[in-house]
Amino acid sequence: MTVKRFECASAERLAAYLGSDPNTPYRAHRSRIGEARYDAWAASRGALLVCKATSAFECEDGAIAWNRLDWDSELFGFPAARLEILVAAGGYIEARATAGELLRKVLEEAAGLGVRHIVARIDSSLNSHAHALEELGFELIDGIQTFALDLSSRALGVPPANTRLATQADGDQVAAIARSSFIYDRFHNDIAIGMETADRLHEAWARNSVSGEAADAVLLATTEGSIDGFVSVKIDSSSHEALGLRLATIPLVATALGARGRGTAKSATDAVLGWCSAQKVDLVEVGTQISNVPAARLYQSAGFRTTAISLTYRKIIE
């Protein structure tokens, strides 16, 4: 098998692989979007990711691309990276062999560039990819279940009385809640990162969400002026033109320790859904760890339904 540096001209030859990649976002909505339209977008998106990546490689039946993660590297204290694309054609045996050769090339290059920490997220159906990753020393650290809610089937209710949009002045309180709220995520599961760093990462993420850098809005649940919890939301600004649907994602949901078990997260989630409806959003997606049963119950009670399950792997490059 010959593995060489990816040439953007190869994107057309690999379009079928890129377009059928189970890891491509919004695949659960393919029939609603239109299969031809979705497949063309998925292939174009995959080609763009490969061509703009830090580095990428290809072979006859597959391609791989990876990016440095500057924000993560700064918080971790060491160089970090992420696999953006890993596609390999054929049955299990062929796909595993192809994925393995592509991964070896990336690991060799990343090590030479000083990368220490690299993550990969794959659809749970890709046993070939999972086994290739494990064979090369990647460890499973997280499982994500993705839920989606079609807002066209949900009546727009009155936002809960105890909710409001966050402002810049709320940044410190929101960040403090985030710092102490997350335990199930991949950052806390990763011993290479450590609990303190994982807490700081969520604190920074929440602060950036309130500032508008990492989210389009943050909705708060409050009691007598005190913030009990929050939910952030990000609209995919390109989805309507590309796919004919206005899509949004909920990145963060957190409740203050003293406000848990009182419906805080549900109030903030209902407020976010109302905000999304007002913004003419068609579909909202949210992901949570497989082990986070309370969060899964919250989303199901709000009308969300499971659409995908993915696995996150990590390798420490010595």
C-alpha positions, 0 to 999 in steps of 0.5 A: 500500500502506497501512502503519500501526501494528500493532493487536493486534486484527489478530492474528486477521486475520493468524493464517494468515501468522503461523502459516505463517512459516518462521522460527517455531521447531521447524517441522521437528517440526510433523508430530510435534507435530501440524499443527493444534496447531503452527499454532495455537501458531505463530500465537499466538506470532507475535501475542504477539511483535508485540503485545509488541515495541518497535514493530510495523507492519502492512499488508493482507498482512503485519506486522513487529515489532522490539525493542531489544536492551539487552544487545547495546547495552551490549556493542556501545557503541551502540544495537542492535535485532532484527527479531522478525517479518517476514511477507508474503503472496503470490508472490515479487513481492508478498511482496518489495514488502510486505516492502520497505514494512514494512522501510522503516517500521521503518528510518525509526522506528528511525533516529529513535530512535537505533538504529544496528545492526539484525539480521534472521534469515530462513529460507533459503527466503525469497528475497523477504525476502532481496532486500527486505533487500538492496535496503534496505542489509542485508548478509548476515553469517551462515548458520546450519544447525540440527540436531535429535536425537530423544532417544527414539531414542537409548539413554541411555549412561553419561556420559563419565568426564571430564565434570561439571556446571559450578559457579559456581567454574568461571565464570572458566575457562569464560569464558576458553575462550569468549573465545578459541574463537569465530571463525565466528559473526555477531558476529565476521563483523560489522565494525561490532562488531569482534573484541574486542567479539565476544570479550567478548560470548562471554565474558559469555555463557559466564559468564552460562550458568554462573551460570544466567542464560543456560542451565540447565546447562553440562557440562564436559570435563576432564583432571586437574581442568583444564577442556578445553571446555564445552557449555551447554544451555537447556530451553524451559520452555513447550514441553511444555505448548504443544507436547507435547514437552520441547525443549532447545537447545544455545547454546554449544560451545567447546574450549580451544586446547590441547585441540582434536582430542582429542574434547573437544567430543564428550565434553561434547556426550555429557554434555549429551545424557545430562543432557537425557535425565535431564531427560526432554527429547524433542528437542535442537536446536543451530545452527552456522554453515554455514562451521563444518564441524568442528561440523557433523561433530560433531553428525552423528556424535552423531546430529543431523540437519539440519532448517533453514538460516537467513540473518542480515542486518545493517544499519548505520543512519547 
